[in-house]
């Protein structure tokens, strides 16, 4: 059975009888200190939609993401609260609680053609929407999602609708400088800021000398 067939089977399977077990909630450990609270819907990918679609764990969603410059105050407040939370719940291996980020999502790039605008900025074309997984099974393909590669080592992905792009995440597979270059272009064209939640920092501006304005809580 192919991977996509297993995906279709797992998503279409009916719930069977499940043996209920009790668990001490105090023993739960989280491998990440924070996740995004975006309401993501999933669909079963077609053969065509499966081809070339990026695949990653659901917890990776928007761990690095772009936000509008106007959201800087909200971002700083959230990052400051998150820093205190992360330190309070950090264990030797993992975290005892997880910080769920609930940011107001407004269009970062406006218009029904926002994905095309984003792709044109980098001289590329969109690829298929991401497929998210858990540690044990695929969840499905993000409904209303998109992805594109602005450079060889950077993946941009997110959600888009008729209003524009309300969520825009990034992943780096290699050269971190490529993400810096992507940020510089997005900041110049759309006044976006970049936040890395796990590193607890934000790139807020590009100075006249080319250096970045960095904010940490």
N, C-alpha and C positions, 0 to 999 in steps of 0.2 A: 504494500500500500504506500503510495507517495505521501509526502509531507502534506500537500494540500488536501489529499483525500482524508488523511487523519484529522486535519483541521475541520473539514466539513463534518466529519463523523462526530467529533467531540462537541461541536457547536450545535449539532442537530440531535444529539442524543437526549433521550428522555431521562428524567431523574429516576433513579432506582431507589431501593431501600438503603438507607444510610445508617450505619451503626453509630449511635451517639456516644461520645466519650466526654468526660469532664476534664478540664485542664486548669491548672493553677495559673491565673493570669499574671501573677508575679514572676513566672518563669519565662514569659515571652520576651524574646530579644529581637530587635529590629536591625537589619543590616544597613539601613539608611536612616539618617536622622530626620529627613523631611521629604514630603511628596506634595505634588500639586493636586488641588481638589477639582480639577476640570471635569465637567460632565461629558465623558466621551462615550459615544455610541459605536458599536462594532457591526460589521457585516462580514459575511463569508465571501472571500475573494473569488472572482472568476479566474480561469486559467490566465487570461490576459492581464488582469489586475494584479495577479501574484508575481508576474515576471518583473524582476528588478526592484521589488518593493523592499525597503529597509525593514529589518526585523530587530526589535529590542525589547527588553523587559519593561513592563508598565511603569515601574518605579523610576525609570530613567526619564520619563516624560517631563520636559521643561526643567531639568536640573540646571541646565544652562539655558537662559532664555532672554529674549529682547522685550523691552517694555517701552511705552511712550515716555518722552522726557517729562511730560506733565505728571507722570506717576511717581516722580522721584521722592516726594514727601511720604507717600504711602509705602514705597519700597524701603526707605530708610527706617521707618517705624517698624515694618515687618522684619527687616534684617536684624534690628536691635533686639526685638523680642525673641527672634529665633536664636540669636547667639546665646542669650541667657538660658533659654530652654535647652539648647543642645548641650551646654556645659553641665546643666543640672541632671540630665538623663544619660550622660555618657558613661558607659561601663568599659570593662577591660575588653570585652568582645561585643560590640554593637551598642544599642541604646535601649533603655527600658520603655521609652515612649517615643512617639513619632509626631513631628510638627507638621500639621496639615496646612498648607498655604491656600488661603482663599482671597485671591486678588480680584479686583474688578476688571473684567475683560472688556475693553473697548477696542475698536479697530486700530491696529498699528499702521496699516496701509489700507486706505479706504477704496471702496468700489468693488463691483463684481469681478473686475479684471485685475484685482490686487496681486494674485499669484503670477499673472503674466508680467506685471510691472516689476515684481521681485526678480523673476527669471531674466527679464530684459536687462536689469541693472548689472547682472553678472554674465550676460551673454550666454545663457544656458537655457535648457528646457526642463519643465517639471518631470518628475518620475512618479511612479505609483505611490499611493498613500501608504504610510507605515503599517506594519502588522505588529501588534503588541502581544507579549507573552507573559505568563507567570513562570515560576520556576518549574512547573510541572506540565503546563499545557498552553497552547495558543489561545488568545482571547478573540482574535479576529482582526480584520482590517479596519482602520479608523474611518468611520463614516464622515464624509465632509473633510477629510484630511488631504494633505499634499506633502510633497517632499521635492527637494532639488539639491544639486551639488554646486555651490558657487566656486569651489576649488576642489582639488584632488583629495584633500584631507578633512574637509568640512561638509557636514550634512545639515541642511536647514529643513525643518518640517513644522507642521502645525495644523491649524484648523482654518477653514475659509468658508464664507457664505456670501450672500448678496451684499452684505454691508462691507465686507473686506476680510482682513486677516486679524482675528482677535487673539490668537495664540501663535507664537513663533519661537520654537526651540532650536537648539543647535547641539551638534555632537562633533567632537574632534577625534580623528583617528590618525595621529601622527604629529604634524607640525602645528604647534600652538600659534605661531606667528600668522598662519593663514586665518585663524579666527580673529586675530587682531585686525587684519586687513579687511575682513568682512565687516567687522564692527565699524571701522572707520568709514566704509562706504555707506552702510545703513544709517549711521549717525548723520552723515553729510546729506544724504538724500531724503531721509524720513524722520530725522531727529529722534532716533531710537537710542536707548541706553541698554547696556548688557549687564546681566547679573549672573554670577555663578554661585548658586546657593550653598553648595558643599564647601566652597572656598570662602564663603561669606564676604564677598566683595562685589562691587559694581563699577563698571566703566561708564562714566557719566558724560565725558566730553573729550574732544580732541583739541589740544592747545595749539597755538600758532607755531610752536617749534616741533609739532608732530607728536609730542608726548600725550599720554592719556590722563584725564582727570579721574583718579581712583578714589572711591569712598568705601571705607570699612567701618562697621559699628564698633 
